């Protein structure tokens, strides 16, 4: 089983002028530590307008910075919102490919829909068609990333003429694909499309085992790959904080885990939000108090279900990987036994402190990770062997559907705008003038061009 760390870039109020800069600097330092310690992935979300819950609106910038401060950790878009209203598919292809090049082929391409009114309404995305928009944007981005040239697309949500989109990614045919999943139906969707499932539902290991079985069965019988490669993996997210003393681990990690779930639900389930006015952290504290929640009492009970499941209406939440190294090791073994491919840790949540996160990473990398890393090679080999016939059958199903891409016209010409004007006017003097600029440019003479620009 592999491991990753996950960033929403949470920033509870109140803020200072330098708060966001400090937040990002701390996250980069945490990513460097994860890379050094042997953690396999860093995942970065894309969200917009979700104050306090997520200040991560430009994940490609953060991951590009991380790529230059690390050498081996995989750089996961977890996720890019691929509906064309959020990100034009060609721009998605260009950004993913460029990041893959500058990171020496370390990109993981996760995609998703989002279901918050703040984001859907902010970008004019229709809730009723958001899944169709996600899929069209993903399909076009993958074609733009892999076709030479891209032969164009005319769809319901975007139209793109034939162009050769550059650069191309280093990984062939494209970086591994993932999709955000929060319910069983999206796990099945991931399997149907041959995409890795990023489960953000905080499921426990026993529930994960059922999701794994559903995923594999669906991939074996229904998969038609959306891309040119299948990524048959399931990853699960869990809160994490480590300390040799259980009480101290809970004191450091539980409040942040609870706020993670509460702030998510504020935007996705029950909240009324006034931009730049609503104080989600204050409402979180007030609501906990009104429910009679006492952090001290929660610590005293050592409740195994403390934390982030409040998003689903469970006020006891989810403890996850918050505890001593021995407790967390046993907890993670249960996921490993369930067949999960990756556990992604949420450490940066609420007001969790940077120094506590760094201590937890060091403790995990030194005391827990080596055991799982030693067994991971056998797990990967067994998964590849088991999934190989399923993947072969999936591409046979895809081939049977035929190729519906528009054919490429080899005679297509993209003509510079001044030349268009000259040709439309059938202006022979203009043609001679443009030829003169071309001839001069070929020998490094730009005098005619400078004359034009100076007028």
TIDREN-346475 format. One record per residue (C-alpha): residue in one letter; x, z, y. Coordinates in steps of 0.02 Angstrom, whole numbers. Layout:
N
<site 'A', <X, Z, Y>>
...
END
This chain:
455
<site 'X', <0, 0, 0>>
<site 'X', <63, -46, 173>>
<site 'X', <35, 45, 337>>
<site 'X', <3, 1, 518>>
<site 'X', <-30, 82, 685>>
<site 'X', <-175, 34, 797>>
<site 'X', <-198, 30, 985>>
<site 'X', <-357, 29, 1088>>
<site 'X', <-257, 98, 1235>>
<site 'X', <-381, 238, 1265>>
<site 'X', <-373, 320, 1436>>
<site 'X', <-498, 461, 1467>>
<site 'X', <-534, 504, 1648>>
<site 'X', <-470, 562, 1769>>
<site 'X', <-339, 429, 1802>>
<site 'X', <-188, 422, 1915>>
<site 'X', <-110, 267, 1992>>
<site 'X', <24, 264, 1858>>
<site 'X', <-85, 312, 1709>>
<site 'X', <-104, 138, 1635>>
<site 'X', <80, 98, 1657>>
<site 'X', <127, 259, 1567>>
<site 'X', <0, 223, 1429>>
<site 'X', <75, 52, 1392>>
<site 'X', <254, 115, 1403>>
<site 'X', <214, 253, 1278>>
<site 'X', <130, 129, 1161>>
<site 'X', <283, 17, 1163>>
<site 'X', <394, 166, 1124>>
<site 'X', <279, 212, 979>>
<site 'X', <287, 33, 916>>
<site 'X', <477, 36, 921>>
<site 'X', <476, 197, 820>>
<site 'X', <355, 123, 693>>
<site 'X', <467, -30, 673>>
<site 'X', <622, 78, 649>>
<site 'X', <536, 191, 522>>
<site 'X', <475, 48, 411>>
<site 'X', <291, 43, 458>>
<site 'X', <234, -134, 424>>
<site 'X', <106, -177, 559>>
<site 'X', <56, -143, 738>>
<site 'X', <-123, -194, 780>>
<site 'X', <-186, -223, 957>>
<site 'X', <-368, -251, 1005>>
<site 'X', <-447, -362, 1136>>
<site 'X', <-584, -278, 1237>>
<site 'X', <-651, -302, 1413>>
<site 'X', <-736, -182, 1535>>
<site 'X', <-737, -37, 1411>>
<site 'X', <-667, 96, 1528>>
<site 'X', <-587, 246, 1443>>
<site 'X', <-622, 178, 1268>>
<site 'X', <-505, 28, 1279>>
<site 'X', <-389, -33, 1417>>
<site 'X', <-324, -176, 1308>>
<site 'X', <-388, -336, 1386>>
<site 'X', <-229, -441, 1364>>
<site 'X', <-163, -404, 1189>>
<site 'X', <-51, -557, 1189>>
<site 'X', <50, -482, 1332>>
<site 'X', <74, -315, 1245>>
<site 'X', <119, -396, 1079>>
<site 'X', <241, -513, 1165>>
<site 'X', <327, -362, 1242>>
<site 'X', <327, -276, 1072>>
<site 'X', <402, -431, 991>>
<site 'X', <558, -414, 1098>>
<site 'X', <580, -229, 1063>>
<site 'X', <560, -240, 874>>
<site 'X', <635, -340, 732>>
<site 'X', <526, -327, 576>>
<site 'X', <353, -253, 611>>
<site 'X', <208, -375, 596>>
<site 'X', <117, -407, 761>>
<site 'X', <-70, -400, 729>>
<site 'X', <-205, -468, 842>>
<site 'X', <-339, -346, 789>>
<site 'X', <-431, -441, 860>>
<site 'X', <-442, -595, 971>>
<site 'X', <-621, -627, 1026>>
<site 'X', <-633, -810, 978>>
<site 'X', <-802, -858, 1052>>
<site 'X', <-759, -998, 1176>>
<site 'X', <-840, -899, 1316>>
<site 'X', <-705, -767, 1296>>
<site 'X', <-556, -877, 1251>>
<site 'X', <-549, -1065, 1247>>
<site 'X', <-497, -1110, 1068>>
<site 'X', <-350, -1216, 1126>>
<site 'X', <-284, -1070, 1229>>
<site 'X', <-304, -957, 1078>>
<site 'X', <-202, -1079, 973>>
<site 'X', <-68, -1095, 1105>>
<site 'X', <-49, -908, 1131>>
<site 'X', <-45, -866, 946>>
<site 'X', <82, -1003, 910>>
<site 'X', <194, -952, 1054>>
<site 'X', <192, -770, 1001>>
<site 'X', <233, -824, 823>>
<site 'X', <383, -922, 886>>
<site 'X', <457, -787, 997>>
<site 'X', <431, -655, 861>>
<site 'X', <513, -762, 726>>
<site 'X', <351, -781, 627>>
<site 'X', <279, -605, 631>>
<site 'X', <101, -637, 695>>
<site 'X', <-60, -588, 606>>
<site 'X', <-211, -680, 677>>
<site 'X', <-363, -566, 677>>
<site 'X', <-526, -624, 756>>
<site 'X', <-695, -550, 793>>
<site 'X', <-859, -556, 887>>
<site 'X', <-886, -393, 984>>
<site 'X', <-1061, -322, 1001>>
<site 'X', <-1055, -224, 1164>>
<site 'X', <-1168, -274, 1307>>
<site 'X', <-1024, -242, 1427>>
<site 'X', <-924, -383, 1348>>
<site 'X', <-1062, -501, 1289>>
<site 'X', <-1153, -492, 1455>>
<site 'X', <-992, -497, 1554>>
<site 'X', <-942, -664, 1478>>
<site 'X', <-1116, -737, 1453>>
<site 'X', <-1111, -730, 1263>>
<site 'X', <-1283, -736, 1182>>
<site 'X', <-1303, -591, 1059>>
<site 'X', <-1410, -701, 947>>
<site 'X', <-1272, -831, 922>>
<site 'X', <-1114, -728, 938>>
<site 'X', <-1066, -749, 756>>
<site 'X', <-1085, -938, 767>>
<site 'X', <-981, -936, 925>>
<site 'X', <-846, -831, 840>>
<site 'X', <-837, -953, 695>>
<site 'X', <-834, -1111, 800>>
<site 'X', <-698, -1040, 910>>
<site 'X', <-595, -988, 759>>
<site 'X', <-615, -1155, 670>>
<site 'X', <-565, -1256, 823>>
<site 'X', <-416, -1142, 861>>
<site 'X', <-353, -1162, 682>>
<site 'X', <-370, -1351, 689>>
<site 'X', <-281, -1358, 857>>
<site 'X', <-142, -1251, 784>>
<site 'X', <-116, -1355, 628>>
<site 'X', <-164, -1537, 662>>
<site 'X', <-39, -1663, 733>>
<site 'X', <-127, -1723, 834>>
<site 'X', <-286, -1620, 848>>
<site 'X', <-422, -1752, 831>>
<site 'X', <-548, -1668, 944>>
<site 'X', <-709, -1571, 926>>
<site 'X', <-886, -1588, 990>>
<site 'X', <-987, -1433, 947>>
<site 'X', <-1126, -1321, 1006>>
<site 'X', <-1015, -1204, 1106>>
<site 'X', <-864, -1308, 1155>>
<site 'X', <-805, -1487, 1166>>
<site 'X', <-621, -1535, 1162>>
<site 'X', <-550, -1712, 1166>>
<site 'X', <-410, -1768, 1051>>
<site 'X', <-243, -1696, 1104>>
<site 'X', <-82, -1640, 1022>>
<site 'X', <-81, -1452, 1051>>
<site 'X', <93, -1379, 1068>>
<site 'X', <183, -1274, 1019>>
<site 'X', <145, -1254, 835>>
<site 'X', <168, -1085, 749>>
<site 'X', <324, -1047, 649>>
<site 'X', <222, -985, 499>>
<site 'X', <151, -1125, 394>>
<site 'X', <13, -1175, 387>>
<site 'X', <-35, -1038, 511>>
<site 'X', <-20, -849, 530>>
<site 'X', <-122, -744, 407>>
<site 'X', <-306, -730, 455>>
<site 'X', <-407, -570, 472>>
<site 'X', <-579, -526, 540>>
<site 'X', <-646, -362, 607>>
<site 'X', <-772, -282, 489>>
<site 'X', <-882, -131, 522>>
<site 'X', <-1017, -155, 389>>
<site 'X', <-1031, -217, 211>>
<site 'X', <-1103, -385, 267>>
<site 'X', <-947, -425, 370>>
<site 'X', <-836, -376, 223>>
<site 'X', <-931, -506, 122>>
<site 'X', <-915, -632, 264>>
<site 'X', <-726, -606, 264>>
<site 'X', <-721, -642, 78>>
<site 'X', <-831, -796, 97>>
<site 'X', <-711, -867, 227>>
<site 'X', <-550, -817, 137>>
<site 'X', <-500, -698, 276>>
<site 'X', <-423, -525, 267>>
<site 'X', <-546, -385, 309>>
<site 'X', <-499, -264, 447>>
<site 'X', <-620, -122, 414>>
<site 'X', <-649, -19, 572>>
<site 'X', <-788, 84, 493>>
<site 'X', <-685, 239, 448>>
<site 'X', <-740, 230, 268>>
<site 'X', <-676, 360, 144>>
<site 'X', <-570, 308, -7>>
<site 'X', <-714, 310, -130>>
<site 'X', <-821, 199, -18>>
<site 'X', <-669, 87, 7>>
<site 'X', <-661, 60, -181>>
<site 'X', <-839, -8, -179>>
<site 'X', <-800, -122, -32>>
<site 'X', <-644, -185, -120>>
<site 'X', <-746, -230, -275>>
<site 'X', <-877, -319, -168>>
<site 'X', <-742, -414, -73>>
<site 'X', <-654, -475, -231>>
<site 'X', <-815, -525, -319>>
<site 'X', <-875, -623, -167>>
<site 'X', <-707, -709, -143>>
<site 'X', <-704, -758, -326>>
<site 'X', <-877, -837, -324>>
<site 'X', <-918, -892, -146>>
<site 'X', <-758, -917, -46>>
<site 'X', <-738, -1078, 53>>
<site 'X', <-581, -1050, 159>>
<site 'X', <-599, -1068, 347>>
<site 'X', <-412, -1097, 361>>
<site 'X', <-278, -1184, 262>>
<site 'X', <-225, -1024, 173>>
<site 'X', <-320, -875, 102>>
<site 'X', <-273, -696, 148>>
<site 'X', <-360, -588, 15>>
<site 'X', <-324, -417, 88>>
<site 'X', <-426, -267, 145>>
<site 'X', <-362, -143, 274>>
<site 'X', <-444, 22, 321>>
<site 'X', <-427, 123, 481>>
<site 'X', <-412, 312, 487>>
<site 'X', <-367, 444, 618>>
<site 'X', <-195, 520, 593>>
<site 'X', <-93, 667, 655>>
<site 'X', <39, 763, 558>>
<site 'X', <115, 936, 572>>
<site 'X', <186, 1057, 441>>
<site 'X', <55, 1184, 498>>
<site 'X', <-123, 1126, 461>>
<site 'X', <-200, 1218, 608>>
<site 'X', <-76, 1138, 728>>
<site 'X', <-109, 964, 656>>
<site 'X', <-296, 988, 680>>
<site 'X', <-273, 1056, 856>>
<site 'X', <-169, 904, 901>>
<site 'X', <-274, 769, 819>>
<site 'X', <-458, 812, 798>>
<site 'X', <-517, 802, 978>>
<site 'X', <-439, 630, 1000>>
<site 'X', <-517, 569, 839>>
<site 'X', <-687, 632, 894>>
<site 'X', <-671, 550, 1065>>
<site 'X', <-623, 386, 983>>
<site 'X', <-788, 383, 890>>
<site 'X', <-891, 450, 1035>>
<site 'X', <-824, 326, 1164>>
<site 'X', <-849, 182, 1043>>
<site 'X', <-1030, 233, 1017>>
<site 'X', <-1054, 255, 1204>>
<site 'X', <-1029, 68, 1228>>
<site 'X', <-1099, 4, 1064>>
<site 'X', <-1243, 122, 1021>>
<site 'X', <-1316, 247, 1144>>
<site 'X', <-1232, 239, 1315>>
<site 'X', <-1288, 200, 1492>>
<site 'X', <-1131, 147, 1585>>
<site 'X', <-1105, 130, 1772>>
<site 'X', <-945, 31, 1802>>
<site 'X', <-808, 134, 1885>>
<site 'X', <-929, 282, 1896>>
<site 'X', <-973, 347, 1722>>
<site 'X', <-853, 480, 1659>>
<site 'X', <-858, 458, 1469>>
<site 'X', <-737, 601, 1437>>
<site 'X', <-842, 723, 1538>>
<site 'X', <-1001, 668, 1450>>
<site 'X', <-910, 691, 1283>>
<site 'X', <-863, 869, 1327>>
<site 'X', <-1036, 911, 1392>>
<site 'X', <-1125, 839, 1241>>
<site 'X', <-1012, 933, 1121>>
<site 'X', <-1048, 1094, 1213>>
<site 'X', <-1236, 1064, 1208>>
<site 'X', <-1223, 1039, 1019>>
<site 'X', <-1137, 1207, 1002>>
<site 'X', <-975, 1123, 951>>
<site 'X', <-823, 1237, 967>>
<site 'X', <-650, 1165, 934>>
<site 'X', <-594, 1338, 883>>
<site 'X', <-736, 1356, 758>>
<site 'X', <-702, 1182, 690>>
<site 'X', <-521, 1227, 658>>
<site 'X', <-573, 1387, 572>>
<site 'X', <-683, 1292, 448>>
<site 'X', <-549, 1159, 413>>
<site 'X', <-696, 1044, 385>>
<site 'X', <-638, 890, 288>>
<site 'X', <-759, 781, 384>>
<site 'X', <-703, 818, 562>>
<site 'X', <-678, 675, 684>>
<site 'X', <-731, 496, 714>>
<site 'X', <-890, 465, 613>>
<site 'X', <-991, 529, 761>>
<site 'X', <-1006, 344, 803>>
<site 'X', <-1126, 331, 657>>
<site 'X', <-1225, 485, 709>>
<site 'X', <-1128, 608, 602>>
<site 'X', <-1085, 753, 717>>
<site 'X', <-961, 823, 591>>
<site 'X', <-854, 667, 605>>
<site 'X', <-705, 619, 500>>
<site 'X', <-543, 713, 477>>
<site 'X', <-449, 568, 397>>
<site 'X', <-260, 582, 392>>
<site 'X', <-250, 736, 504>>
<site 'X', <-159, 879, 420>>
<site 'X', <3, 926, 336>>
<site 'X', <114, 796, 253>>
<site 'X', <59, 855, 80>>
<site 'X', <-126, 844, 127>>
<site 'X', <-108, 672, 203>>
<site 'X', <-4, 609, 56>>
<site 'X', <-143, 657, -64>>
<site 'X', <-275, 579, 50>>
<site 'X', <-179, 415, 57>>
<site 'X', <-153, 410, -131>>
<site 'X', <-342, 401, -148>>
<site 'X', <-344, 241, -44>>
<site 'X', <-201, 173, -148>>
<site 'X', <-297, 209, -308>>
<site 'X', <-446, 118, -232>>
<site 'X', <-338, -39, -216>>
<site 'X', <-334, -43, -24>>
<site 'X', <-194, -156, 39>>
<site 'X', <-161, -72, 205>>
<site 'X', <-201, 89, 298>>
<site 'X', <-201, 77, 487>>
<site 'X', <-175, 239, 582>>
<site 'X', <-264, 281, 744>>
<site 'X', <-146, 401, 832>>
<site 'X', <-169, 352, 1013>>
<site 'X', <-344, 418, 1044>>
<site 'X', <-424, 525, 1177>>
<site 'X', <-294, 638, 1254>>
<site 'X', <-178, 643, 1105>>
<site 'X', <-4, 673, 1174>>
<site 'X', <136, 546, 1161>>
<site 'X', <262, 673, 1097>>
<site 'X', <142, 728, 959>>
<site 'X', <115, 547, 907>>
<site 'X', <303, 518, 900>>
<site 'X', <328, 674, 795>>
<site 'X', <192, 618, 675>>
<site 'X', <269, 445, 657>>
<site 'X', <439, 520, 618>>
<site 'X', <364, 640, 490>>
<site 'X', <264, 501, 408>>
<site 'X', <410, 380, 401>>
<site 'X', <529, 508, 329>>
<site 'X', <417, 613, 215>>
<site 'X', <273, 503, 156>>
<site 'X', <306, 317, 178>>
<site 'X', <451, 296, 52>>
<site 'X', <342, 342, -97>>
<site 'X', <210, 210, -54>>
<site 'X', <337, 78, -5>>
<site 'X', <420, 95, -175>>
<site 'X', <256, 56, -264>>
<site 'X', <196, -80, -146>>
<site 'X', <295, -223, -223>>
<site 'X', <207, -203, -389>>
<site 'X', <37, -193, -302>>
<site 'X', <70, -354, -206>>
<site 'X', <129, -447, -362>>
<site 'X', <-23, -390, -462>>
<site 'X', <-142, -441, -321>>
<site 'X', <-62, -613, -307>>
<site 'X', <-78, -640, -494>>
<site 'X', <-259, -584, -498>>
<site 'X', <-315, -681, -345>>
<site 'X', <-221, -844, -384>>
<site 'X', <-362, -924, -487>>
<site 'X', <-492, -866, -360>>
<site 'X', <-396, -949, -218>>
<site 'X', <-373, -1109, -317>>
<site 'X', <-561, -1115, -350>>
<site 'X', <-597, -1080, -166>>
<site 'X', <-498, -1232, -109>>
<site 'X', <-582, -1338, -241>>
<site 'X', <-750, -1287, -165>>
<site 'X', <-684, -1331, 8>>
<site 'X', <-621, -1502, -50>>
<site 'X', <-790, -1539, -129>>
<site 'X', <-874, -1521, 42>>
<site 'X', <-769, -1664, 112>>
<site 'X', <-672, -1682, 274>>
<site 'X', <-789, -1683, 425>>
<site 'X', <-657, -1688, 560>>
<site 'X', <-672, -1835, 680>>
<site 'X', <-547, -1974, 641>>
<site 'X', <-402, -1996, 760>>
<site 'X', <-394, -2155, 863>>
<site 'X', <-209, -2208, 863>>
<site 'X', <-244, -2319, 1014>>
<site 'X', <-299, -2172, 1121>>
<site 'X', <-207, -2166, 1288>>
<site 'X', <-204, -2021, 1410>>
<site 'X', <-172, -2105, 1576>>
<site 'X', <-102, -2015, 1728>>
<site 'X', <-231, -2001, 1868>>
<site 'X', <-138, -2111, 1997>>
<site 'X', <-119, -2245, 1865>>
<site 'X', <-306, -2232, 1826>>
<site 'X', <-342, -2263, 2011>>
<site 'X', <-225, -2412, 2017>>
<site 'X', <-299, -2490, 1860>>
<site 'X', <-478, -2462, 1918>>
<site 'X', <-437, -2549, 2082>>
<site 'X', <-339, -2686, 1991>>
<site 'X', <-204, -2660, 2124>>
<site 'X', <-47, -2759, 2085>>
<site 'X', <51, -2681, 2229>>
<site 'X', <5, -2510, 2161>>
<site 'X', <66, -2559, 1988>>
<site 'X', <232, -2616, 2060>>
<site 'X', <247, -2453, 2157>>
<site 'X', <216, -2345, 2002>>
<site 'X', <341, -2449, 1903>>
<site 'X', <469, -2419, 2041>>
<site 'X', <443, -2230, 2029>>
<site 'X', <464, -2239, 1839>>
<site 'X', <623, -2345, 1851>>
<site 'X', <700, -2231, 1982>>
<site 'X', <654, -2076, 1882>>
<site 'X', <740, -2145, 1728>>
<site 'X', <907, -2145, 1821>>
<site 'X', <881, -1981, 1913>>
<site 'X', <828, -2057, 2080>>
<site 'X', <679, -1965, 2155>>
<site 'X', <686, -2037, 2330>>
<site 'X', <519, -2129, 2319>>
<site 'X', <434, -1976, 2246>>
<site 'X', <506, -1866, 2385>>
<site 'X', <444, -1990, 2514>>
<site 'X', <268, -1980, 2442>>
<site 'X', <268, -1790, 2434>>
<site 'X', <329, -1775, 2613>>
<site 'X', <185, -1877, 2683>>
END
